[in-house]
């Protein structure tokens, strides 16, 4: 059995008010640093991962470094955990994009599986990368426990994949900063025993 502890990175600017963050490099805020520390403590108390895999984006690396330090697990970058490429919408506010491209903006929230960002990714691109990341981790750790640190988008895609749900269900899952999900993969079967656990963050107002 492969057990995956899936974590979203800590808080960054651009979450509220919302922007299309994607591949924009953003440091963790002070809140995000506290969240990463509390998440590392939570994981360190409950699990002993063989490795911590992370998106190469700095906000994920910083979160993963805290977890690796708390658990003693080696840290490994995994490009396929990278965030969506929003193309021309990168780092623009929701309000700005809605005013410029109202139909495509509405489509992203109504039918995300039918949207490609101008000059950027589609959800199908993201889902393919997420599936590759999952395949690689399973091959390397067929009987182990690992932590994977990613983004709101890629974590949703991973969860949809293991739950055998369509990309049209993208918005039905929530991934808060430093939320923890737990996935077990046994042979060809998968089981999700927790999604977006955040109780450990109560001490980081």
Order of alpha helices (4+ residues) and beta strands (2+ residues): beta-alpha-beta-alpha-beta-alpha-alpha-alpha-beta-alpha-beta-beta
